[in-house]
């Protein structure tokens, strides 16, 4: 029974992220942040043109 509740054993079973998984998350985050920044830029561009009626 001691083996089942051994804290050292529990630490070994924790899943660690592989470098490949972290790289995928980083790429996905960069893509989403670029999309968000582009969307904000488009909204600001539209507001600016509507505000000053540049045509």
CHARMM internal coordinates of N, CA and C (Angstrom, degrees):
IC EDIT
DIST 1 N 1 CA 1.4570
DIST 1 CA 1 C 1.5261
ANGL 1 N 1 CA 1 C 111.23
DIST 1 C 2 N 1.3076
ANGL 1 CA 1 C 2 N 117.29
DIHE 1 N 1 CA 1 C 2 N -31.14
DIST 2 N 2 CA 1.4536
ANGL 1 C 2 N 2 CA 120.09
DIHE 1 CA 1 C 2 N 2 CA -178.27
DIST 2 CA 2 C 1.5268
ANGL 2 N 2 CA 2 C 110.77
DIHE 1 C 2 N 2 CA 2 C -61.49
DIST 2 C 3 N 1.3182
ANGL 2 CA 2 C 3 N 117.31
DIHE 2 N 2 CA 2 C 3 N -34.27
DIST 3 N 3 CA 1.4620
ANGL 2 C 3 N 3 CA 121.14
DIHE 2 CA 2 C 3 N 3 CA -179.71
DIST 3 CA 3 C 1.5269
ANGL 3 N 3 CA 3 C 111.76
DIHE 2 C 3 N 3 CA 3 C -63.71
DIST 3 C 4 N 1.3118
ANGL 3 CA 3 C 4 N 117.40
DIHE 3 N 3 CA 3 C 4 N -34.21
DIST 4 N 4 CA 1.4643
ANGL 3 C 4 N 4 CA 120.87
DIHE 3 CA 3 C 4 N 4 CA -177.98
DIST 4 CA 4 C 1.5218
ANGL 4 N 4 CA 4 C 112.23
DIHE 3 C 4 N 4 CA 4 C -68.05
DIST 4 C 5 N 1.3195
ANGL 4 CA 4 C 5 N 117.50
DIHE 4 N 4 CA 4 C 5 N -32.77
DIST 5 N 5 CA 1.4606
ANGL 4 C 5 N 5 CA 120.88
DIHE 4 CA 4 C 5 N 5 CA -174.86
DIST 5 CA 5 C 1.5239
ANGL 5 N 5 CA 5 C 112.85
DIHE 4 C 5 N 5 CA 5 C -109.74
DIST 5 C 6 N 1.2912
ANGL 5 CA 5 C 6 N 116.51
DIHE 5 N 5 CA 5 C 6 N 17.93
DIST 6 N 6 CA 1.4611
ANGL 5 C 6 N 6 CA 121.18
DIHE 5 CA 5 C 6 N 6 CA -179.61
DIST 6 CA 6 C 1.5311
ANGL 6 N 6 CA 6 C 109.34
DIHE 5 C 6 N 6 CA 6 C -72.00
DIST 6 C 7 N 1.3459
ANGL 6 CA 6 C 7 N 119.44
DIHE 6 N 6 CA 6 C 7 N 122.90
DIST 7 N 7 CA 1.4736
ANGL 6 C 7 N 7 CA 120.98
DIHE 6 CA 6 C 7 N 7 CA -178.37
DIST 7 CA 7 C 1.5279
ANGL 7 N 7 CA 7 C 113.19
DIHE 6 C 7 N 7 CA 7 C -62.48
DIST 7 C 8 N 1.3205
ANGL 7 CA 7 C 8 N 117.03
DIHE 7 N 7 CA 7 C 8 N -30.99
DIST 8 N 8 CA 1.4612
ANGL 7 C 8 N 8 CA 119.35
DIHE 7 CA 7 C 8 N 8 CA 178.57
DIST 8 CA 8 C 1.5233
ANGL 8 N 8 CA 8 C 110.86
DIHE 7 C 8 N 8 CA 8 C -64.82
DIST 8 C 9 N 1.2985
ANGL 8 CA 8 C 9 N 116.05
DIHE 8 N 8 CA 8 C 9 N -37.32
DIST 9 N 9 CA 1.4647
ANGL 8 C 9 N 9 CA 120.63
DIHE 8 CA 8 C 9 N 9 CA 179.29
DIST 9 CA 9 C 1.5322
ANGL 9 N 9 CA 9 C 110.45
DIHE 8 C 9 N 9 CA 9 C -66.88
DIST 9 C 10 N 1.3097
ANGL 9 CA 9 C 10 N 117.13
DIHE 9 N 9 CA 9 C 10 N -38.47
DIST 10 N 10 CA 1.4634
ANGL 9 C 10 N 10 CA 120.86
DIHE 9 CA 9 C 10 N 10 CA -179.30
DIST 10 CA 10 C 1.5278
ANGL 10 N 10 CA 10 C 110.81
DIHE 9 C 10 N 10 CA 10 C -65.59
DIST 10 C 11 N 1.3129
ANGL 10 CA 10 C 11 N 118.05
DIHE 10 N 10 CA 10 C 11 N -36.35
DIST 11 N 11 CA 1.4591
ANGL 10 C 11 N 11 CA 120.95
DIHE 10 CA 10 C 11 N 11 CA 179.94
DIST 11 CA 11 C 1.5174
ANGL 11 N 11 CA 11 C 111.38
DIHE 10 C 11 N 11 CA 11 C -66.41
DIST 11 C 12 N 1.3072
ANGL 11 CA 11 C 12 N 117.37
DIHE 11 N 11 CA 11 C 12 N -32.79
DIST 12 N 12 CA 1.4546
ANGL 11 C 12 N 12 CA 120.87
DIHE 11 CA 11 C 12 N 12 CA -179.21
DIST 12 CA 12 C 1.5206
ANGL 12 N 12 CA 12 C 111.72
DIHE 11 C 12 N 12 CA 12 C -71.81
DIST 12 C 13 N 1.3266
ANGL 12 CA 12 C 13 N 117.79
DIHE 12 N 12 CA 12 C 13 N -27.63
DIST 13 N 13 CA 1.4571
ANGL 12 C 13 N 13 CA 120.37
DIHE 12 CA 12 C 13 N 13 CA -176.45
DIST 13 CA 13 C 1.5252
ANGL 13 N 13 CA 13 C 112.84
DIHE 12 C 13 N 13 CA 13 C -83.16
DIST 13 C 14 N 1.3347
ANGL 13 CA 13 C 14 N 118.34
DIHE 13 N 13 CA 13 C 14 N -10.65
DIST 14 N 14 CA 1.4585
ANGL 13 C 14 N 14 CA 119.99
DIHE 13 CA 13 C 14 N 14 CA 179.03
DIST 14 CA 14 C 1.5206
ANGL 14 N 14 CA 14 C 109.70
DIHE 13 C 14 N 14 CA 14 C -64.93
DIST 14 C 15 N 1.3154
ANGL 14 CA 14 C 15 N 115.15
DIHE 14 N 14 CA 14 C 15 N 135.75
DIST 15 N 15 CA 1.4612
ANGL 14 C 15 N 15 CA 119.28
DIHE 14 CA 14 C 15 N 15 CA -179.15
DIST 15 CA 15 C 1.5245
ANGL 15 N 15 CA 15 C 109.68
DIHE 14 C 15 N 15 CA 15 C -83.31
DIST 15 C 16 N 1.3048
ANGL 15 CA 15 C 16 N 115.33
DIHE 15 N 15 CA 15 C 16 N 131.75
DIST 16 N 16 CA 1.4581
ANGL 15 C 16 N 16 CA 120.49
DIHE 15 CA 15 C 16 N 16 CA 177.02
DIST 16 CA 16 C 1.5196
ANGL 16 N 16 CA 16 C 108.11
DIHE 15 C 16 N 16 CA 16 C -106.94
DIST 16 C 17 N 1.3116
ANGL 16 CA 16 C 17 N 115.95
DIHE 16 N 16 CA 16 C 17 N 145.63
DIST 17 N 17 CA 1.4572
ANGL 16 C 17 N 17 CA 120.28
DIHE 16 CA 16 C 17 N 17 CA 179.03
DIST 17 CA 17 C 1.5191
ANGL 17 N 17 CA 17 C 109.98
DIHE 16 C 17 N 17 CA 17 C -71.72
DIST 17 C 18 N 1.2940
ANGL 17 CA 17 C 18 N 114.60
DIHE 17 N 17 CA 17 C 18 N 135.68
DIST 18 N 18 CA 1.4580
ANGL 17 C 18 N 18 CA 119.40
DIHE 17 CA 17 C 18 N 18 CA 175.74
DIST 18 CA 18 C 1.5271
ANGL 18 N 18 CA 18 C 108.67
DIHE 17 C 18 N 18 CA 18 C -79.75
DIST 18 C 19 N 1.3019
ANGL 18 CA 18 C 19 N 116.37
DIHE 18 N 18 CA 18 C 19 N 157.76
DIST 19 N 19 CA 1.4652
ANGL 18 C 19 N 19 CA 120.65
DIHE 18 CA 18 C 19 N 19 CA -179.94
DIST 19 CA 19 C 1.5225
ANGL 19 N 19 CA 19 C 110.14
DIHE 18 C 19 N 19 CA 19 C -60.47
DIST 19 C 20 N 1.3160
ANGL 19 CA 19 C 20 N 116.69
DIHE 19 N 19 CA 19 C 20 N -35.45
DIST 20 N 20 CA 1.4643
ANGL 19 C 20 N 20 CA 120.89
DIHE 19 CA 19 C 20 N 20 CA 179.84
DIST 20 CA 20 C 1.5325
ANGL 20 N 20 CA 20 C 110.62
DIHE 19 C 20 N 20 CA 20 C -62.87
DIST 20 C 21 N 1.3389
ANGL 20 CA 20 C 21 N 117.04
DIHE 20 N 20 CA 20 C 21 N -41.62
DIST 21 N 21 CA 1.4635
ANGL 20 C 21 N 21 CA 120.79
DIHE 20 CA 20 C 21 N 21 CA 178.57
DIST 21 CA 21 C 1.5226
ANGL 21 N 21 CA 21 C 111.29
DIHE 20 C 21 N 21 CA 21 C -65.27
DIST 21 C 22 N 1.3250
ANGL 21 CA 21 C 22 N 116.87
DIHE 21 N 21 CA 21 C 22 N -41.58
DIST 22 N 22 CA 1.4625
ANGL 21 C 22 N 22 CA 120.12
DIHE 21 CA 21 C 22 N 22 CA 179.44
DIST 22 CA 22 C 1.5226
ANGL 22 N 22 CA 22 C 111.11
DIHE 21 C 22 N 22 CA 22 C -66.20
DIST 22 C 23 N 1.3206
ANGL 22 CA 22 C 23 N 117.08
DIHE 22 N 22 CA 22 C 23 N -36.31
DIST 23 N 23 CA 1.4672
ANGL 22 C 23 N 23 CA 120.87
DIHE 22 CA 22 C 23 N 23 CA 178.05
DIST 23 CA 23 C 1.5271
ANGL 23 N 23 CA 23 C 110.33
DIHE 22 C 23 N 23 CA 23 C -65.37
DIST 23 C 24 N 1.3360
ANGL 23 CA 23 C 24 N 117.04
DIHE 23 N 23 CA 23 C 24 N -40.29
DIST 24 N 24 CA 1.4665
ANGL 23 C 24 N 24 CA 120.76
DIHE 23 CA 23 C 24 N 24 CA 177.21
DIST 24 CA 24 C 1.5258
ANGL 24 N 24 CA 24 C 110.62
DIHE 23 C 24 N 24 CA 24 C -62.80
DIST 24 C 25 N 1.3306
ANGL 24 CA 24 C 25 N 116.60
DIHE 24 N 24 CA 24 C 25 N -43.23
DIST 25 N 25 CA 1.4660
ANGL 24 C 25 N 25 CA 120.31
DIHE 24 CA 24 C 25 N 25 CA 178.82
DIST 25 CA 25 C 1.5241
ANGL 25 N 25 CA 25 C 111.27
DIHE 24 C 25 N 25 CA 25 C -63.52
DIST 25 C 26 N 1.3252
ANGL 25 CA 25 C 26 N 117.27
DIHE 25 N 25 CA 25 C 26 N -40.23
DIST 26 N 26 CA 1.4651
ANGL 25 C 26 N 26 CA 120.93
DIHE 25 CA 25 C 26 N 26 CA 179.75
DIST 26 CA 26 C 1.5253
ANGL 26 N 26 CA 26 C 110.78
DIHE 25 C 26 N 26 CA 26 C -63.99
DIST 26 C 27 N 1.3268
ANGL 26 CA 26 C 27 N 117.14
DIHE 26 N 26 CA 26 C 27 N -44.11
DIST 27 N 27 CA 1.4640
ANGL 26 C 27 N 27 CA 120.99
DIHE 26 CA 26 C 27 N 27 CA 179.89
DIST 27 CA 27 C 1.5216
ANGL 27 N 27 CA 27 C 110.38
DIHE 26 C 27 N 27 CA 27 C -64.38
DIST 27 C 28 N 1.3343
ANGL 27 CA 27 C 28 N 116.52
DIHE 27 N 27 CA 27 C 28 N -42.60
DIST 28 N 28 CA 1.4619
ANGL 27 C 28 N 28 CA 120.38
DIHE 27 CA 27 C 28 N 28 CA 179.33
DIST 28 CA 28 C 1.5297
ANGL 28 N 28 CA 28 C 110.83
DIHE 27 C 28 N 28 CA 28 C -63.45
DIST 28 C 29 N 1.3256
ANGL 28 CA 28 C 29 N 117.43
DIHE 28 N 28 CA 28 C 29 N -42.22
DIST 29 N 29 CA 1.4590
ANGL 28 C 29 N 29 CA 121.44
DIHE 28 CA 28 C 29 N 29 CA 179.24
DIST 29 CA 29 C 1.5250
ANGL 29 N 29 CA 29 C 111.16
DIHE 28 C 29 N 29 CA 29 C -63.97
DIST 29 C 30 N 1.3288
ANGL 29 CA 29 C 30 N 117.31
DIHE 29 N 29 CA 29 C 30 N -42.49
DIST 30 N 30 CA 1.4661
ANGL 29 C 30 N 30 CA 120.48
DIHE 29 CA 29 C 30 N 30 CA 178.79
DIST 30 CA 30 C 1.5224
ANGL 30 N 30 CA 30 C 110.95
DIHE 29 C 30 N 30 CA 30 C -63.22
DIST 30 C 31 N 1.3191
ANGL 30 CA 30 C 31 N 117.36
DIHE 30 N 30 CA 30 C 31 N -41.20
DIST 31 N 31 CA 1.4603
ANGL 30 C 31 N 31 CA 120.57
DIHE 30 CA 30 C 31 N 31 CA 179.86
DIST 31 CA 31 C 1.5282
ANGL 31 N 31 CA 31 C 110.71
DIHE 30 C 31 N 31 CA 31 C -64.87
DIST 31 C 32 N 1.3221
ANGL 31 CA 31 C 32 N 116.88
DIHE 31 N 31 CA 31 C 32 N -42.91
DIST 32 N 32 CA 1.4646
ANGL 31 C 32 N 32 CA 119.89
DIHE 31 CA 31 C 32 N 32 CA 179.99
DIST 32 CA 32 C 1.5260
ANGL 32 N 32 CA 32 C 111.29
DIHE 31 C 32 N 32 CA 32 C -66.76
DIST 32 C 33 N 1.3242
ANGL 32 CA 32 C 33 N 117.50
DIHE 32 N 32 CA 32 C 33 N -38.27
DIST 33 N 33 CA 1.4616
ANGL 32 C 33 N 33 CA 119.11
DIHE 32 CA 32 C 33 N 33 CA -179.57
DIST 33 CA 33 C 1.5301
ANGL 33 N 33 CA 33 C 110.59
DIHE 32 C 33 N 33 CA 33 C -69.96
DIST 33 C 34 N 1.3365
ANGL 33 CA 33 C 34 N 117.64
DIHE 33 N 33 CA 33 C 34 N -35.32
DIST 34 N 34 CA 1.4721
ANGL 33 C 34 N 34 CA 119.66
DIHE 33 CA 33 C 34 N 34 CA 175.46
DIST 34 CA 34 C 1.5202
ANGL 34 N 34 CA 34 C 110.85
DIHE 33 C 34 N 34 CA 34 C -65.23
DIST 34 C 35 N 1.3237
ANGL 34 CA 34 C 35 N 116.56
DIHE 34 N 34 CA 34 C 35 N -41.54
DIST 35 N 35 CA 1.4614
ANGL 34 C 35 N 35 CA 120.60
DIHE 34 CA 34 C 35 N 35 CA 178.87
DIST 35 CA 35 C 1.5256
ANGL 35 N 35 CA 35 C 110.27
DIHE 34 C 35 N 35 CA 35 C -63.04
DIST 35 C 36 N 1.3242
ANGL 35 CA 35 C 36 N 117.26
DIHE 35 N 35 CA 35 C 36 N -42.02
DIST 36 N 36 CA 1.4558
ANGL 35 C 36 N 36 CA 121.72
DIHE 35 CA 35 C 36 N 36 CA 179.12
DIST 36 CA 36 C 1.5259
ANGL 36 N 36 CA 36 C 110.64
DIHE 35 C 36 N 36 CA 36 C -63.52
DIST 36 C 37 N 1.3261
ANGL 36 CA 36 C 37 N 116.98
DIHE 36 N 36 CA 36 C 37 N -44.92
DIST 37 N 37 CA 1.4650
ANGL 36 C 37 N 37 CA 120.80
DIHE 36 CA 36 C 37 N 37 CA 179.93
DIST 37 CA 37 C 1.5222
ANGL 37 N 37 CA 37 C 110.76
DIHE 36 C 37 N 37 CA 37 C -64.56
DIST 37 C 38 N 1.3256
ANGL 37 CA 37 C 38 N 117.15
DIHE 37 N 37 CA 37 C 38 N -39.06
DIST 38 N 38 CA 1.4627
ANGL 37 C 38 N 38 CA 120.91
DIHE 37 CA 37 C 38 N 38 CA 178.22
DIST 38 CA 38 C 1.5221
ANGL 38 N 38 CA 38 C 110.53
DIHE 37 C 38 N 38 CA 38 C -64.96
DIST 38 C 39 N 1.3326
ANGL 38 CA 38 C 39 N 116.46
DIHE 38 N 38 CA 38 C 39 N -41.58
DIST 39 N 39 CA 1.4661
ANGL 38 C 39 N 39 CA 120.47
DIHE 38 CA 38 C 39 N 39 CA 178.87
DIST 39 CA 39 C 1.5222
ANGL 39 N 39 CA 39 C 110.88
DIHE 38 C 39 N 39 CA 39 C -63.04
DIST 39 C 40 N 1.3328
ANGL 39 CA 39 C 40 N 116.92
DIHE 39 N 39 CA 39 C 40 N -42.93
DIST 40 N 40 CA 1.4655
ANGL 39 C 40 N 40 CA 119.79
DIHE 39 CA 39 C 40 N 40 CA 177.81
DIST 40 CA 40 C 1.5225
ANGL 40 N 40 CA 40 C 111.00
DIHE 39 C 40 N 40 CA 40 C -63.16
DIST 40 C 41 N 1.3236
ANGL 40 CA 40 C 41 N 116.82
DIHE 40 N 40 CA 40 C 41 N -40.23
DIST 41 N 41 CA 1.4614
ANGL 40 C 41 N 41 CA 120.74
DIHE 40 CA 40 C 41 N 41 CA 178.07
DIST 41 CA 41 C 1.5126
ANGL 41 N 41 CA 41 C 111.76
DIHE 40 C 41 N 41 CA 41 C -62.12
DIST 41 C 42 N 1.3229
ANGL 41 CA 41 C 42 N 117.08
DIHE 41 N 41 CA 41 C 42 N -40.41
DIST 42 N 42 CA 1.4659
ANGL 41 C 42 N 42 CA 120.44
DIHE 41 CA 41 C 42 N 42 CA 179.39
DIST 42 CA 42 C 1.5230
ANGL 42 N 42 CA 42 C 110.69
DIHE 41 C 42 N 42 CA 42 C -66.14
DIST 42 C 43 N 1.3306
ANGL 42 CA 42 C 43 N 116.77
DIHE 42 N 42 CA 42 C 43 N -40.81
DIST 43 N 43 CA 1.4655
ANGL 42 C 43 N 43 CA 120.40
DIHE 42 CA 42 C 43 N 43 CA 179.55
DIST 43 CA 43 C 1.5261
ANGL 43 N 43 CA 43 C 110.25
DIHE 42 C 43 N 43 CA 43 C -65.25
DIST 43 C 44 N 1.3238
ANGL 43 CA 43 C 44 N 117.30
DIHE 43 N 43 CA 43 C 44 N -44.50
DIST 44 N 44 CA 1.4671
ANGL 43 C 44 N 44 CA 120.55
DIHE 43 CA 43 C 44 N 44 CA 178.89
DIST 44 CA 44 C 1.5224
ANGL 44 N 44 CA 44 C 110.90
DIHE 43 C 44 N 44 CA 44 C -63.16
DIST 44 C 45 N 1.3124
ANGL 44 CA 44 C 45 N 117.11
DIHE 44 N 44 CA 44 C 45 N -39.28
DIST 45 N 45 CA 1.4646
ANGL 44 C 45 N 45 CA 121.99
DIHE 44 CA 44 C 45 N 45 CA 178.37
DIST 45 CA 45 C 1.5305
ANGL 45 N 45 CA 45 C 110.15
DIHE 44 C 45 N 45 CA 45 C -61.49
DIST 45 C 46 N 1.3363
ANGL 45 CA 45 C 46 N 116.56
DIHE 45 N 45 CA 45 C 46 N -45.14
DIST 46 N 46 CA 1.4663
ANGL 45 C 46 N 46 CA 120.25
DIHE 45 CA 45 C 46 N 46 CA 179.66
DIST 46 CA 46 C 1.5269
ANGL 46 N 46 CA 46 C 110.99
DIHE 45 C 46 N 46 CA 46 C -64.99
DIST 46 C 47 N 1.3197
ANGL 46 CA 46 C 47 N 117.71
DIHE 46 N 46 CA 46 C 47 N -43.31
DIST 47 N 47 CA 1.4663
ANGL 46 C 47 N 47 CA 120.86
DIHE 46 CA 46 C 47 N 47 CA 179.65
DIST 47 CA 47 C 1.5225
ANGL 47 N 47 CA 47 C 110.82
DIHE 46 C 47 N 47 CA 47 C -63.18
DIST 47 C 48 N 1.3198
ANGL 47 CA 47 C 48 N 117.03
DIHE 47 N 47 CA 47 C 48 N -41.23
DIST 48 N 48 CA 1.4613
ANGL 47 C 48 N 48 CA 121.81
DIHE 47 CA 47 C 48 N 48 CA -179.71
DIST 48 CA 48 C 1.5244
ANGL 48 N 48 CA 48 C 110.24
DIHE 47 C 48 N 48 CA 48 C -62.50
DIST 48 C 49 N 1.3257
ANGL 48 CA 48 C 49 N 116.96
DIHE 48 N 48 CA 48 C 49 N -45.40
DIST 49 N 49 CA 1.4596
ANGL 48 C 49 N 49 CA 120.03
DIHE 48 CA 48 C 49 N 49 CA -179.08
DIST 49 CA 49 C 1.5225
ANGL 49 N 49 CA 49 C 111.81
DIHE 48 C 49 N 49 CA 49 C -69.97
DIST 49 C 50 N 1.3148
ANGL 49 CA 49 C 50 N 117.62
DIHE 49 N 49 CA 49 C 50 N -35.60
DIST 50 N 50 CA 1.4611
ANGL 49 C 50 N 50 CA 119.75
DIHE 49 CA 49 C 50 N 50 CA 177.13
DIST 50 CA 50 C 1.5263
ANGL 50 N 50 CA 50 C 111.19
DIHE 49 C 50 N 50 CA 50 C -70.40
DIST 50 C 51 N 1.3199
ANGL 50 CA 50 C 51 N 116.68
DIHE 50 N 50 CA 50 C 51 N -36.05
DIST 51 N 51 CA 1.4544
ANGL 50 C 51 N 51 CA 121.36
DIHE 50 CA 50 C 51 N 51 CA -178.24
DIST 51 CA 51 C 1.5255
ANGL 51 N 51 CA 51 C 111.45
DIHE 50 C 51 N 51 CA 51 C -67.80
DIST 51 C 52 N 1.3233
ANGL 51 CA 51 C 52 N 116.77
DIHE 51 N 51 CA 51 C 52 N -43.80
DIST 52 N 52 CA 1.4587
ANGL 51 C 52 N 52 CA 120.61
DIHE 51 CA 51 C 52 N 52 CA -176.18
DIST 52 CA 52 C 1.5229
ANGL 52 N 52 CA 52 C 113.22
DIHE 51 C 52 N 52 CA 52 C -100.86
DIST 52 C 53 N 1.3319
ANGL 52 CA 52 C 53 N 117.02
DIHE 52 N 52 CA 52 C 53 N 0.51
DIST 53 N 53 CA 1.4715
ANGL 52 C 53 N 53 CA 123.49
DIHE 52 CA 52 C 53 N 53 CA 176.58
DIST 53 CA 53 C 1.5350
ANGL 53 N 53 CA 53 C 111.08
DIHE 52 C 53 N 53 CA 53 C 48.84
DIST 53 C 54 N 1.3270
ANGL 53 CA 53 C 54 N 114.78
DIHE 53 N 53 CA 53 C 54 N 60.92
DIST 54 N 54 CA 1.4594
ANGL 53 C 54 N 54 CA 119.96
DIHE 53 CA 53 C 54 N 54 CA -178.49
DIST 54 CA 54 C 1.5255
ANGL 54 N 54 CA 54 C 112.84
DIHE 53 C 54 N 54 CA 54 C -87.06
DIST 54 C 55 N 1.2814
ANGL 54 CA 54 C 55 N 116.88
DIHE 54 N 54 CA 54 C 55 N 2.94
DIST 55 N 55 CA 1.4541
ANGL 54 C 55 N 55 CA 118.81
DIHE 54 CA 54 C 55 N 55 CA 175.29
DIST 55 CA 55 C 1.4185
ANGL 55 N 55 CA 55 C 113.62
DIHE 54 C 55 N 55 CA 55 C 103.55
END
COOR INIT
IC SEED 1 N 1 CA 1 C
IC BUILD
